[in-house]
């Protein structure tokens, strides 16, 4: 997209067309890695939604997110607090800094980047500072509450160089709404969490750090989390300056202004009561996390959730391979979503104008756990065979259909051609797709073998010159079918 200066106003920012690279990329890798990987522990209640539905009064300390360990150990009697006492005694969370840094001798950023590129990722987003406030770069912005609270070593720069060396784009995550080095109070409920954004020196500190990340690394994605402590005018200036520095950059939707109305115990108690009542009324409404729309963003970010229909606005589903983003020492194979589930959800999202930001949670020494590596490899294998139906594709007029034997089908459009992806393991030399009438010639994308489509009674009958053999999610293309 051409370079252009945007004014720090909502009208000007919203006039900016989103860069095409992000829509075309489809698949990115998220990295949650830091001191929290040393304990690598969280309560086992299922998903983050399950924690709020089954143990609301201490849900924030009971989530499966190991990256929230620093808070969980402050709440007595939680599994994390008990594990910490048994394993580390009275050592504070800050004691993990030195062993984390000392364990990086064998870590290789290049090896990570090769694995992500081999998986078919087109961009990588690194958590540069999570809720514990620890920075993975040698920040020139001193933390007034905790001196030296950064890695000293430029881990962000090393990963950025390795990622870009593999032809991928690099983005940064920053926890703008939460920083426990500024606000150390134990958080138990959703109202506690929402009302815990630090005041005082923190808003200026967060802005200075984000501007430092932009200046040093020129990230293609600026991925804030939870909320933003500054006012709207300040935020719009930040966006305008970011777009000037990185003309093809994109910002996510987690910049809602932090609430100052939840500082009192009474206000938090009232909100908690409303949330409990909503959960009791409609537990299904608490499956996953979908941030509220904000005045300006380039894409939305449902977490462990997806939109059910084609969306006009670009979106990006984000999730871990298991219930946690950070490494969890307790995860077994059964705790991970299968590769077929992850790829199927990915295809479903792409058909509805979404990307996938799939998380990797390395161990403290930088090793990527074997179950996560296996799923990255599965993505790479599938995308090498079928990626022409994904990269650069757009939603069609409808996202989905079903075969006569019940297999889901998803549609994408590549120019004037229509792609059909069967989310299952079909076999044989024919398919019947119900409720959609298509006609034309085309091919399987994995083998190039010709296929023919004809309309019959409101359905589509596809004849394949080479039978399907039961490989997962084959993609077919009908030339001119879109």
Long-range contacts (C-beta under 8 A, 24 or more apart in sequence): 1-247, 1-248, 2-247, 3-247, 4-247, 5-240, 5-244, 6-239, 6-240, 6-243, 6-244, 7-240, 8-233, 8-236, 8-237, 8-239, 8-240, 8-241, 9-236, 10-236, 10-295, 10-296, 12-240, 13-236, 13-239, 13-240, 13-243, 13-296, 14-295, 14-296, 16-243, 18-250, 18-298, 18-299, 18-314, 19-247, 19-248, 19-249, 19-250, 21-169, 21-220, 21-248, 22-123, 22-220, 22-221, 22-250, 22-298, 22-299, 22-314, 22-355, 23-314, 23-355, 23-394, 24-122, 24-391, 24-392, 25-122, 25-123, 25-169, 25-355, 25-391, 26-122, 26-346, 26-350, 26-355, 26-356, 26-390, 26-391, 26-393, 27-119, 27-120, 27-121, 27-122, 27-346, 27-355, 27-356, 27-358, 27-379, 27-383, 27-390, 28-121, 28-122, 28-123, 28-124, 28-125, 28-171, 28-221, 28-316, 28-355, 28-356, 28-357, 28-358, 29-116, 29-119, 29-121, 29-123, 29-124, 29-125, 29-357, 29-358, 29-359, 29-360, 29-376, 30-124, 30-125, 30-127, 30-173, 30-318, 30-325, 30-357, 30-358, 30-359, 30-360, 31-112, 31-124, 31-125, 31-126, 31-127, 31-159, 31-359, 31-360, 31-361, 31-362, 32-67, 32-127, 32-130, 32-320, 32-325, 32-326, 32-327, 32-359, 32-360, 32-361, 33-126, 33-127, 33-136, 33-326, 33-327, 33-361, 33-362, 33-366, 34-67, 34-100, 34-127, 34-130, 34-132, 34-134, 34-136, 34-326, 35-93, 35-96, 35-97, 35-100, 35-132, 35-134, 35-364, 36-66, 36-67, 36-68, 36-69, 36-70, 36-96, 36-130, 36-132, 36-326, 37-66, 37-100, 37-326, 37-327, 37-361, 37-362, 37-363, 37-364, 38-96, 38-99, 38-100, 38-364, 39-66, 39-69, 39-80, 39-83, 39-84, 39-87, 39-88, 39-96, 39-329, 40-66, 40-326, 40-327, 40-328, 40-329, 40-363, 40-364, 41-66, 41-69, 41-79, 41-80, 41-83, 41-84, 41-328, 41-329, 41-330, 42-66, 42-68, 42-69, 42-72, 42-79, 42-80, 42-324, 42-326, 42-328, 42-330, 43-72, 43-78, 43-79, 43-80, 44-79, 44-330, 46-323, 47-287, 47-288, 47-304, 47-323, 48-289, 48-304, 48-323, 49-286, 49-287, 49-288, 49-289, 49-304, 52-190, 52-275, 52-279, 52-286, 53-279, 53-283, 53-286, 56-189, 56-190, 56-272, 56-275, 56-276, 56-279, 57-188, 57-189, 58-188, 58-189, 59-188, 59-189, 59-190, 60-187, 60-188, 60-189, 60-190, 60-192, 60-193, 61-186, 61-187, 61-188, 64-322, 64-323, 64-324, 64-328, 65-324, 65-325, 65-326, 66-324, 66-325, 66-326, 66-327, 66-328, 66-361, 67-127, 67-130, 67-131, 67-132, 67-324, 67-325, 67-326, 68-131, 69-93, 69-326, 70-131, 70-132, 70-180, 71-131, 71-180, 71-186, 71-187, 74-184, 74-186, 75-186, 75-188, 93-132, 94-146, 97-134, 99-364, 100-364, 101-151, 101-152, 101-153, 103-364, 103-365, 103-366, 104-153, 104-155, 104-365, 104-366, 106-365, 106-366, 107-365, 107-366, 108-366, 109-155, 109-158, 109-159, 109-161, 109-162, 110-162, 110-165, 112-159, 112-162, 112-362, 112-366, 112-368, 113-159, 113-162, 113-163, 113-165, 113-166, 113-168, 114-166, 115-368, 115-373, 115-376, 116-163, 116-166, 116-168, 116-360, 116-376, 117-166, 117-167, 117-168, 118-376, 118-377, 118-380, 119-376, 119-377, 119-379, 119-380, 119-383, 120-379, 120-380, 120-382, 120-383, 120-384, 120-387, 121-168, 121-358, 121-379, 122-168, 122-169, 122-391, 123-168, 123-169, 123-170, 123-171, 123-220, 123-221, 124-159, 124-163, 124-168, 124-169, 124-170, 124-171, 125-170, 125-171, 125-172, 125-173, 125-221, 125-223, 125-357, 126-156, 126-159, 126-160, 126-170, 126-171, 126-172, 126-173, 127-173, 127-175, 128-156, 128-172, 128-173, 128-174, 128-213, 129-174, 129-175, 129-179, 129-209, 130-173, 130-175, 131-175, 131-178, 131-179, 131-180, 131-226, 132-180, 132-181, 133-175, 133-179, 133-180, 133-181, 133-182, 134-181, 135-209, 137-213, 137-216, 139-209, 139-212, 140-212, 141-205, 141-208, 141-209, 141-212, 143-181, 143-205, 144-201, 144-205, 145-181, 145-182, 146-181, 149-181, 156-213, 156-216, 156-217, 157-216, 157-217, 160-217, 160-219, 169-220, 169-221, 170-217, 170-219, 170-220, 170-221, 171-219, 171-220, 171-221, 171-222, 171-223, 172-213, 172-217, 172-219, 172-221, 172-222, 172-223, 173-223, 173-224, 173-225, 174-206, 174-209, 174-210, 174-213, 174-222, 174-223, 174-224, 174-225, 175-224, 175-225, 175-226, 176-206, 176-210, 176-224, 176-225, 176-226, 176-227, 176-228, 176-229, 176-254, 176-255, 177-224, 177-225, 177-226, 177-227, 177-228, 177-229, 177-254, 177-258, 178-225, 178-226, 179-206, 189-268, 189-272, 189-275, 190-271, 190-272, 190-275, 191-262, 191-267, 191-268, 191-269, 191-271, 191-272, 191-275, 192-268, 194-227, 194-259, 194-262, 194-271, 195-259, 195-261, 195-262, 195-263, 195-267, 195-268, 197-226, 197-227, 197-229, 197-258, 197-259, 198-229, 199-229, 199-260, 202-229, 203-229, 203-230, 203-234, 206-230, 207-234, 207-238, 210-238, 211-238, 211-241, 214-241, 214-242, 214-245, 214-246, 215-245, 218-245, 218-246, 219-246, 219-249, 220-246, 220-248, 220-249, 220-250, 221-249, 221-250, 221-251, 221-252, 222-249, 222-250, 222-251, 222-252, 223-251, 223-252, 223-254, 223-301, 224-251, 224-252, 224-254, 224-255, 225-254, 226-254, 227-254, 227-255, 227-256, 227-257, 227-258, 227-259, 228-254, 228-255, 228-256, 228-257, 228-258, 229-258, 230-257, 231-257, 232-257, 232-295, 236-296, 239-296, 250-298, 250-299, 251-296, 251-297, 251-298, 252-297, 252-298, 252-299, 252-300, 252-301, 252-316, 253-291, 253-293, 253-294, 253-297, 253-299, 253-300, 253-301, 254-291, 254-301, 255-294, 255-297, 256-291, 256-292, 256-294, 299-355, 301-357, 306-345, 306-348, 306-349, 306-352, 306-354, 307-349, 307-352, 307-354, 308-352, 309-352, 309-399, 310-351, 310-352, 310-353, 310-395, 310-398, 310-399, 311-352, 311-353, 311-354, 312-353, 313-353, 314-353, 314-354, 314-355, 315-349, 315-353, 315-354, 315-355, 316-354, 316-355, 316-356, 316-357, 317-345, 317-346, 317-349, 317-354, 317-355, 317-356, 317-357, 318-356, 318-357, 318-358, 318-359, 319-358, 319-359, 320-359, 320-361, 321-358, 321-359, 321-360, 321-361, 321-371, 321-372, 321-375, 322-371, 324-361, 325-359, 325-361, 326-361, 327-361, 327-362, 327-363, 327-364, 327-369, 328-361, 331-369, 331-371, 333-371, 336-371, 336-372, 336-375, 339-374, 339-375, 339-378, 339-379, 340-472, 340-473, 342-375, 342-378, 342-379, 343-378, 343-379, 343-382, 343-472, 343-473, 344-408, 344-423, 344-473, 346-379, 347-390, 347-410, 347-421, 347-423, 347-473, 348-399, 348-400, 348-408, 348-410, 348-423, 350-390, 350-393, 350-410, 350-412, 351-395, 351-396, 351-399, 351-400, 351-410, 351-411, 351-412, 351-421, 352-395, 352-399, 353-394, 353-395, 382-472, 382-473, 385-445, 385-446, 385-475, 386-421, 386-445, 386-446, 386-473, 386-474, 386-475, 388-414, 388-419, 388-445, 388-475, 388-477, 389-414, 389-419, 389-421, 389-445, 389-475, 389-477, 393-419, 396-482, 398-436, 401-433, 401-434, 401-435, 401-436, 402-433, 402-434, 402-435, 403-431, 403-432, 403-433, 403-434, 404-432, 404-433, 404-434, 404-459, 409-433, 413-482, 414-477, 414-482, 415-482, 416-479, 416-480, 416-481, 416-482, 417-442, 417-477, 417-478, 417-479, 417-480, 417-481, 417-482, 418-477, 418-478, 418-481, 418-482, 419-445, 419-475, 419-476, 419-477, 420-462, 420-475, 420-476, 420-477, 420-478, 421-473, 421-474, 421-475, 421-476, 422-473, 422-474, 422-476, 423-473, 424-472, 424-473, 425-470, 425-471, 425-472, 426-468, 426-470, 426-474, 427-467, 427-468, 427-469, 427-470, 428-464, 428-467, 428-468, 429-463, 429-464, 429-465, 429-466, 429-467, 429-468, 430-461, 430-462, 430-463, 430-464, 431-461, 431-462, 431-464, 431-468, 432-456, 432-459, 432-460, 432-461, 432-462, 433-459, 433-460, 433-462, 434-459, 435-459, 436-460, 438-478, 438-481, 439-481, 440-478, 440-479, 440-480, 440-481, 441-478, 441-479, 442-476, 442-477, 442-478, 442-479, 442-481, 443-476, 443-477, 444-474, 444-475, 444-476, 444-477, 445-474, 445-475, 445-476, 445-477, 446-471, 446-474, 446-475, 451-476, 451-478, 453-478, 453-481
